[in-house]
Amino acid sequence: MKSSNSKEQEPVKVLIVDDESLGRKRIRDLLANRKEFEIIGDCSCGEEAVDAIKSGDSDLVFLDIQMQDMDGFQVLEKVRSGNLPIIIFVTAYDQYALKAFEVHALDYLLKPFDDERFEEALEHVYKKIKKDRIHVLGDKITSLLTDLKEFDGGNGSRGASKNPANAYQKRLVIKSTGKVSFIEVKDIDWIGADGSYVNINARGKSQLMRGTLKSLESKLDPEKFLRIHRSTIVNIAAVKELKSHFHGEYVVILKNGERLKLSRSYRDNAKLLLNG
């Protein structure tokens, strides 16, 4: 039996799945000088990928989402194992990835990707493997497949859920040029409306995300997030104190020192803040 130390020193076994030969070659070339990664095979279609993943030989799979015989999610659906390898989705169609990544913290590569973005994905995955997270991520993928079934194919919104608490988002997806980043909802201090965008304020940083405050509010747990102004939502856990202001309005003081206005229209929510 191999020791845990020798196991950590083994290269990460990689499977590449893409129906385009240039796509497979691109990943092979980028991995050529990485001794900590060993390519054990590649697949040009979904059926081949199902058999290869079921063999259990791979630690990491670069999985194209859009293929001719079946898409990447259908491949995982056919495997249906709680012991899946880590998956990095590869896609030129970000709408497929975003539906999944709004719920789960799996990595992706959006074609065309540069060397730096590829290295970032590799380092992220390699660190997780070294921390013995393979089985945990496999469970997340299985859960991802279940959650995907709840999405409305037209707009990516969830359908009815037997457990409404599960319908609230735990992460937000923020798309910028050539990059998609994730913000843990629990880390958000407050959210402000900014035209056709919302301004997400978390851990001292501010990021813009396309969408309306009303739409985002419906995806947040009302027991944890509260509308205090027509253009502001606050995380109740981030509130330090409440001070009365003029004409029935309040000033909401956050733990980080920021001050927000609670307008008269939402002053009934002041009681909820105090009780929270």
MIDORO-236319 format. One record per residue (C-alpha): residue number from 1; x, y, z; residue in one letter. Coordinates in pm, whole numbers, always signed. Layout:
N
SITE    i       X       Y       Z  aa
SITE  NUM       X       Y       Z   A
...
REM end
This chain:
276
SITE    i       X       Y       Z  aa
SITE    1      +0      +0      +0   M
SITE    2    +126    +344     -89   K
SITE    3    +172    +599    +183   S
SITE    4     -20    +927    +175   S
SITE    5    +309   +1107    +108   N
SITE    6    +389    +897    -198   S
SITE    7     +34    +946    -316   K
SITE    8     +79   +1323    -301   E
SITE    9    +393   +1293    -513   Q
SITE   10    +216   +1104    -791   E
SITE   11    +130   +1312   -1097   P
SITE   12    -231   +1412   -1147   V
SITE   13    -376   +1185   -1414   K
SITE   14    -551   +1388   -1682   V
SITE   15    -817   +1292   -1938   L
SITE   16    -896   +1534   -2222   I
SITE   17   -1243   +1526   -2380   V
SITE   18   -1312   +1743   -2686   D
SITE   19   -1463   +1657   -3024   D
SITE   20   -1224   +1901   -3194   E
SITE   21    -867   +1779   -3248   S
SITE   22    -729   +2132   -3218   L
SITE   23    -896   +2167   -2879   G
SITE   24    -735   +1847   -2753   R
SITE   25    -397   +1948   -2894   K
SITE   26    -418   +2290   -2727   R
SITE   27    -453   +2133   -2383   I
SITE   28    -186   +1871   -2454   R
SITE   29     +60   +2143   -2554   D
SITE   30     -11   +2346   -2241   L
SITE   31     +44   +2042   -2019   L
SITE   32    +359   +1926   -2198   A
SITE   33    +602   +2084   -1951   N
SITE   34    +401   +2020   -1636   R
SITE   35    +553   +1715   -1470   K
SITE   36    +290   +1716   -1196   E
SITE   37     +25   +1635   -1458   F
SITE   38     +20   +1315   -1666   E
SITE   39    -210   +1284   -1968   I
SITE   40    -349    +931   -1967   I
SITE   41    -573    +969   -2271   G
SITE   42    -809   +1181   -2476   D
SITE   43   -1159   +1129   -2613   C
SITE   44   -1319   +1274   -2924   S
SITE   45   -1681   +1206   -2831   C
SITE   46   -1910   +1173   -2533   G
SITE   47   -1948    +795   -2548   E
SITE   48   -1570    +746   -2528   E
SITE   49   -1559    +990   -2237   A
SITE   50   -1824    +798   -2041   V
SITE   51   -1624    +474   -2063   D
SITE   52   -1294    +649   -1982   A
SITE   53   -1432    +828   -1677   I
SITE   54   -1605    +512   -1551   K
SITE   55   -1269    +334   -1555   S
SITE   56   -1169    +548   -1258   G
SITE   57    -816    +607   -1385   D
SITE   58    -832    +986   -1411   S
SITE   59    -798   +1248   -1137   D
SITE   60    -883   +1541   -1360   L
SITE   61   -1096   +1568   -1676   V
SITE   62   -1101   +1859   -1919   F
SITE   63   -1456   +1817   -2046   L
SITE   64   -1596   +2001   -2346   D
SITE   65   -1958   +2098   -2289   I
SITE   66   -2076   +2118   -2651   Q
SITE   67   -2007   +1798   -2848   M
SITE   68   -2189   +1634   -3138   Q
SITE   69   -2313   +1312   -2978   D
SITE   70   -2386   +1446   -2629   M
SITE   71   -2293   +1746   -2418   D
SITE   72   -2060   +1742   -2120   G
SITE   73   -2344   +1737   -1868   F
SITE   74   -2496   +1431   -2038   Q
SITE   75   -2158   +1260   -2011   V
SITE   76   -2156   +1315   -1635   L
SITE   77   -2520   +1209   -1613   E
SITE   78   -2430    +874   -1768   K
SITE   79   -2136    +825   -1535   V
SITE   80   -2342    +911   -1225   R
SITE   81   -2078    +831    -970   S
SITE   82   -2016    +982    -630   G
SITE   83   -1646    +926    -691   N
SITE   84   -1607   +1141   -1000   L
SITE   85   -1274   +1303   -1085   P
SITE   86   -1237   +1678   -1076   I
SITE   87   -1397   +1835   -1382   I
SITE   88   -1279   +2146   -1562   I
SITE   89   -1546   +2239   -1812   F
SITE   90   -1422   +2368   -2146   V
SITE   91   -1672   +2567   -2349   T
SITE   92   -1714   +2843   -2604   A
SITE   93   -2071   +2891   -2480   Y
SITE   94   -2064   +3060   -2142   D
SITE   95   -2441   +3033   -2091   Q
SITE   96   -2406   +2660   -2026   Y
SITE   97   -2131   +2706   -1771   A
SITE   98   -2297   +2993   -1589   L
SITE   99   -2612   +2795   -1518   K
SITE  100   -2403   +2535   -1340   A
SITE  101   -2151   +2763   -1172   F
SITE  102   -2415   +2978   -1008   E
SITE  103   -2464   +2682    -777   V
SITE  104   -2129   +2498    -760   H
SITE  105   -1764   +2593    -732   A
SITE  106   -1623   +2398   -1026   L
SITE  107   -1369   +2555   -1259   D
SITE  108   -1406   +2615   -1634   Y
SITE  109   -1216   +2738   -1935   L
SITE  110   -1397   +2970   -2170   L
SITE  111   -1268   +2934   -2527   K
SITE  112   -1052   +3094   -2643   P
SITE  113    -847   +3093   -2321   F
SITE  114    -492   +3219   -2279   D
SITE  115    -196   +3049   -2108   D
SITE  116    -239   +3251   -1791   E
SITE  117    -604   +3149   -1747   R
SITE  118    -510   +2784   -1806   F
SITE  119    -234   +2799   -1545   E
SITE  120    -474   +2957   -1298   E
SITE  121    -719   +2671   -1344   A
SITE  122    -443   +2411   -1305   L
SITE  123    -306   +2561    -985   E
SITE  124    -655   +2582    -839   H
SITE  125    -725   +2217    -911   V
SITE  126    -380   +2090    -808   Y
SITE  127    -408   +2250    -466   K
SITE  128    -745   +2086    -412   K
SITE  129    -609   +1746    -509   I
SITE  130    -318   +1786    -267   K
SITE  131    -571   +1852      +7   K
SITE  132    -751   +1526     -72   D
SITE  133   -1054   +1703    -206   R
SITE  134   -1120   +1473    -502   I
SITE  135   -1408   +1288    -340   H
SITE  136   -1566   +1608    -212   V
SITE  137   -1566   +1766    -557   L
SITE  138   -1705   +1449    -708   G
SITE  139   -2001   +1477    -474   D
SITE  140   -2047   +1839    -579   K
SITE  141   -2062   +1739    -946   I
SITE  142   -2326   +1477    -871   T
SITE  143   -2523   +1741    -684   S
SITE  144   -2470   +1981    -975   L
SITE  145   -2641   +1736   -1212   L
SITE  146   -2940   +1718    -981   T
SITE  147   -2961   +2097    -957   D
SITE  148   -2935   +2141   -1332   L
SITE  149   -3262   +1954   -1373   K
SITE  150   -3433   +2224   -1169   E
SITE  151   -3328   +2502   -1405   F
SITE  152   -3567   +2641   -1663   D
SITE  153   -3386   +2602   -1996   G
SITE  154   -3512   +2938   -2117   G
SITE  155   -3373   +3169   -1854   N
SITE  156   -3176   +2957   -1607   G
SITE  157   -3419   +3019   -1322   S
SITE  158   -3518   +2748   -1082   R
SITE  159   -3848   +2571   -1086   G
SITE  160   -4047   +2477    -778   A
SITE  161   -3845   +2309    -509   S
SITE  162   -3958   +2070    -238   K
SITE  163   -3721   +2254      -6   N
SITE  164   -3747   +2630     -73   P
SITE  165   -3435   +2702    +134   A
SITE  166   -3228   +2522    -128   N
SITE  167   -3351   +2764    -395   A
SITE  168   -3149   +3055    -255   Y
SITE  169   -2810   +3112    -410   Q
SITE  170   -2495   +3051    -211   K
SITE  171   -2267   +3207    -473   R
SITE  172   -2296   +3484    -726   L
SITE  173   -2134   +3465   -1068   V
SITE  174   -1973   +3784   -1197   I
SITE  175   -1870   +3786   -1561   K
SITE  176   -1612   +4027   -1695   S
SITE  177   -1400   +4026   -2010   T
SITE  178   -1247   +3679   -2045   G
SITE  179   -1316   +3587   -1682   K
SITE  180   -1591   +3465   -1453   V
SITE  181   -1545   +3505   -1079   S
SITE  182   -1748   +3388    -782   F
SITE  183   -1858   +3566    -465   I
SITE  184   -1981   +3379    -159   E
SITE  185   -2322   +3525     -71   V
SITE  186   -2240   +3508    +301   K
SITE  187   -1945   +3744    +240   D
SITE  188   -2162   +4020     +89   I
SITE  189   -2210   +4330    +306   D
SITE  190   -2457   +4513     +86   W
SITE  191   -2581   +4542    -272   I
SITE  192   -2671   +4862    -454   G
SITE  193   -2857   +4932    -778   A
SITE  194   -2645   +5092   -1051   D
SITE  195   -2845   +5135   -1371   G
SITE  196   -2869   +4801   -1553   S
SITE  197   -2617   +4656   -1305   Y
SITE  198   -2600   +4581    -934   V
SITE  199   -2298   +4676    -725   N
SITE  200   -2185   +4385    -505   I
SITE  201   -1992   +4500    -197   N
SITE  202   -1807   +4220     -20   A
SITE  203   -1490   +4199    +191   R
SITE  204   -1399   +4560    +119   G
SITE  205   -1427   +4522    -259   K
SITE  206   -1696   +4634    -502   S
SITE  207   -1785   +4450    -824   Q
SITE  208   -2051   +4513   -1087   L
SITE  209   -2286   +4238   -1201   M
SITE  210   -2541   +4275   -1479   R
SITE  211   -2899   +4248   -1356   G
SITE  212   -3164   +4422   -1149   T
SITE  213   -3190   +4451    -773   L
SITE  214   -3539   +4302    -781   K
SITE  215   -3422   +3993    -969   S
SITE  216   -3127   +3939    -736   L
SITE  217   -3338   +3995    -425   E
SITE  218   -3561   +3701    -523   S
SITE  219   -3254   +3473    -521   K
SITE  220   -3136   +3574    -173   L
SITE  221   -3258   +3430    +156   D
SITE  222   -3499   +3692    +303   P
SITE  223   -3399   +3582    +652   E
SITE  224   -3043   +3696    +580   K
SITE  225   -3083   +3984    +333   F
SITE  226   -3314   +4281    +369   L
SITE  227   -3421   +4563    +138   R
SITE  228   -3368   +4894    +317   I
SITE  229   -3405   +5130     +21   H
SITE  230   -3538   +5103    -332   R
SITE  231   -3175   +5085    -444   S
SITE  232   -3014   +4898    -151   T
SITE  233   -3014   +4547      -2   I
SITE  234   -2815   +4475    +314   V
SITE  235   -2681   +4157    +472   N
SITE  236   -2836   +4152    +820   I
SITE  237   -2526   +3986    +962   A
SITE  238   -2315   +4283    +844   A
SITE  239   -2518   +4541   +1041   V
SITE  240   -2361   +4684   +1355   K
SITE  241   -2621   +4940   +1462   E
SITE  242   -2920   +5147   +1357   L
SITE  243   -2958   +5520   +1420   K
SITE  244   -3275   +5722   +1371   S
SITE  245   -3249   +6005   +1121   H
SITE  246   -3480   +6276    +991   F
SITE  247   -3844   +6223    +886   H
SITE  248   -3871   +5861   +1001   G
SITE  249   -3561   +5748    +819   E
SITE  250   -3268   +5556    +967   Y
SITE  251   -2895   +5526    +912   V
SITE  252   -2772   +5168    +898   V
SITE  253   -2412   +5140   +1021   I
SITE  254   -2224   +4832    +908   L
SITE  255   -1951   +4650   +1098   K
SITE  256   -1696   +4776    +844   N
SITE  257   -1798   +5136    +917   G
SITE  258   -2000   +5200    +601   E
SITE  259   -2325   +5393    +646   R
SITE  260   -2641   +5319    +445   L
SITE  261   -2978   +5487    +433   K
SITE  262   -3296   +5307    +540   L
SITE  263   -3580   +5502    +379   S
SITE  264   -3928   +5560    +521   R
SITE  265   -4077   +5319    +267   S
SITE  266   -3883   +5037    +431   Y
SITE  267   -3885   +5152    +793   R
SITE  268   -4087   +4845    +898   D
SITE  269   -3772   +4651    +814   N
SITE  270   -3592   +4840   +1091   A
SITE  271   -3765   +4606   +1337   K
SITE  272   -3636   +4306   +1145   L
SITE  273   -3284   +4444   +1163   L
SITE  274   -3314   +4499   +1535   L
SITE  275   -3456   +4152   +1590   N
SITE  276   -3187   +3999   +1363   G
REM end
